[in-house]
Amino acid sequence: MAKDRPVYMGPRLRRLRRELGLTQADMAADLEISASYVALLERNQRPLTADMLLRLARTYKMDMSELAGDGGAEQTARLQAVLKDPMFADIDLPALATGDVAVNYPGITEALLRLHTAYREEQLALADRGVERDDAAEAPDPVAESRRFLGARRNSFPLLDDAGEKLAQEVEAAGGLAGWLKAKHNLRVRRLPSDVMAGSMRRLDRHRDAVLLDDALDGASTQFQLALQIAYLEMRRDFDALLKDGQFASESGRRLTRRALASYGAAAIVMPYTVFARAVEARRYDVEALARQFGASFEQTAHRLTTLQKPGQERIPFFFLRVDHAGNVSKRLDGAGFPFARHGGSCPLWSVHHAFERPREVLTQWLELPDGQRFFSIARTVTAGGGGWGAPKIERAIALCCAAEHAHRLIYAAGEAPPEPTPIGVTCRLCHRSQCMARSAPPIGRDMLPEDFRRTHAPFGFADG
């Protein structure tokens, strides 16, 4: 007779009992065992045999797979991702031990994950507060608050990815976004002239049971706005749950973050995680090809690439930046550890600032920072607005950047040996490259050369030593 294989599932058994609203004595009576034995099982001091698993399944009419769960795979992946933080680099953390902690102590694991998220938020907040400001600038910065929230979570929200995948399946079954809105909420989609919309791209008209869209929107924007409306209708509780863990000094910061989460949810509907992640590998991160496949814009697709960090299903981590002609940053998402300056301008040698000279063309560039880190970057211009003669529009440039070791997986770097990288800095005040001709300011803490007659390549001469 085959011997039962013992497994330890104490924390899961405890959660099951609490979900059923039972005491240890109640469960013991149901399973015809002693209450002390239930206590031993929950503390992992006794194994849960196959016979006991079957008894649980029969007693509480549960599927065996539901009882077994995923073996803590997702929690293990999340914990391993957190333990890759450089602050833990000097600690021996075997993968097997990490898995044991995640499976056997899920409460402690969740507590560690929350603490690490809070720690990252506070580190980002300290970086902001560490910059010299005048009294007027001491007011809360809602944009910085929102960026801290997203940055602390690496712009990855598996809760929204899961919800988006489920909604995407329903949308497909309904024949599209408009069909789903009609079937689920009895809302029809109407396109109206811009002057009728009075500056709005999208409005929910409850009186006429309609979603109103500006008819100047192109196909990708129309699809995204409909998905955004669905996200607001279906993911409100998810947004509230995520925002509850955030720290906001202003209501504007909270509102901006809710908008960012809604846009994330819309992207998760238009580009469902599992399908999109497979397509990304198949097309070797070709942003334009992916945009065509999913009916999205270049910017929407590039933005979605930064979110592919779901534990156990990670893809290449990217840094994303969007700038205007003047170099103002309107969007920044960091999943690649790129040390972009939180204040002041970025390096003018980075190709994202030259993309305006070659509109709609993808520019590639290898980069090297002063500390030797190397990255690979693509940049291209994108246009917002327009849609008709005289309609205002704005052109911006976006950049996607990943660590050099991942570049071979991108179609943009395929079949070529990496050229000599462009030496760039984080920002001029922190860059110590003495011969840089593009420098706008000397670095902090370096002495200027005493002579003013010496010809130098750089606009500021300072000692190399």
PyMOL commands that set and color helices and strands:
alter all, ss='L'
color gray80, all
select helices_A, chain A and resi 10-19+24-31+35-42+50-59+64-68+73-82+86-88+95-104+106-129+135-138+142-152+158-173+177-185+194-197+219-234+236-243+251-270+273-282+287-294+298-305+351-353+355-357+404-409+411-413+428-430
alter helices_A, ss='H'
color red, helices_A
select strands_A, chain A and resi 188-192+202-205+210-214+319-323+329-334+363-368+374-385+393-403+422-423
alter strands_A, ss='S'
color yellow, strands_A
deselect
rebuild
show_as cartoon
